[in-house]
Amino acid sequence: MANENSTGASPSLNILAQYIKDLSFENPGAPLSLQARDRAPSININVNVNANPLSETDFDVVLTLTAEARDGDKVVFATELVYGGVFRIEGFPQEHMLPVLFIECPRLLFPFARQIIADATRNGGFPPLMIDPIDFAQMFTQRFAEEQAANGQVN
């Protein structure tokens, strides 16, 4: 069967735990920053994914989201979330492990992390920041290409 590995086990991906590792929200201009504005602030969002093995089958995958809203040179608000999940991954061929860890796992974590960011900005006195869906496959492909290029330059 195409879905089975050499041991005959079907591939499985399970979330064992999800957790907030770090959450910060800064509103440096409060309460003046909460007044009505003529224009919306510019918002810069950064995303990063890391994965670390905990055992042969268990992995800690961490999604980091940072968002900074600026009005000109002033920070309106800044938030950072480091959100993790412990995943049990079994039965996948070795060549599929990186895509599972860096595409599928963060895809499962993202809706929860997105809600935490939205709640933090709303609780900070602003409209909830609803981060657009992230294409983790494209992000993985770009990161992999950058690492390949960097490795090629070193040799």
Residue pairs with C-beta under 8 A, 6 or more apart in sequence:
3 10
3 11
4 10
4 91
5 11
5 91
5 92
5 93
7 91
9 90
9 91
10 91
11 90
11 91
11 92
11 96
12 88
12 89
12 90
12 91
13 87
13 88
13 89
13 92
13 100
13 104
13 105
14 87
14 88
15 85
15 86
15 87
15 108
16 58
16 85
16 86
16 87
16 88
17 85
17 86
18 83
18 84
18 85
18 86
18 109
18 112
19 83
19 84
19 85
20 81
20 82
20 83
20 84
20 116
21 62
21 82
21 83
21 84
22 80
22 81
22 82
23 79
23 80
23 81
23 82
23 116
23 120
24 78
24 79
24 80
25 77
25 78
25 79
25 120
25 121
25 123
25 124
26 75
26 77
26 78
26 79
27 33
27 34
27 76
27 77
27 124
27 125
28 75
28 77
28 78
29 74
29 75
29 76
30 124
30 125
31 125
33 76
33 77
33 125
34 125
34 126
37 71
39 71
41 69
41 70
41 71
41 76
42 69
42 70
42 71
43 67
43 68
43 69
43 70
43 129
44 67
44 68
44 70
45 65
45 66
45 67
45 131
46 64
46 65
46 66
46 67
47 63
47 64
47 65
47 134
47 139
48 63
48 64
49 61
49 62
49 63
49 64
49 102
49 105
49 106
49 136
49 139
49 140
50 61
50 62
50 64
51 59
51 60
51 61
51 62
51 101
51 102
51 105
52 59
52 60
52 62
53 59
53 60
54 60
54 86
57 88
57 89
57 90
58 86
58 87
58 88
58 89
59 86
59 87
59 89
59 101
59 105
60 84
60 85
60 86
61 84
61 85
61 86
61 87
61 101
61 105
61 106
61 109
62 82
62 83
62 84
63 81
63 82
63 83
63 84
63 85
63 106
63 109
63 110
63 113
64 80
64 81
64 82
64 83
65 80
65 81
65 83
65 113
65 114
65 117
65 131
66 78
66 79
66 80
66 81
67 77
67 78
67 79
67 80
67 117
67 121
67 129
67 131
68 75
68 77
68 78
68 79
69 75
69 76
69 77
69 78
69 126
69 129
70 76
76 126
77 121
77 124
77 126
79 117
79 120
79 121
79 124
79 129
81 113
81 116
81 117
81 120
83 109
83 112
83 113
83 116
84 109
85 105
85 108
85 109
87 101
87 105
89 97
89 100
89 101
92 100
98 140
98 144
99 137
99 140
102 136
102 139
102 140
102 143
103 136
103 137
103 140
104 136
106 134
106 136
107 136
110 133
110 134
110 136
114 130
114 131
117 129
117 131
118 128
118 129
118 130
118 131
119 128
121 127
121 128
121 129
122 128
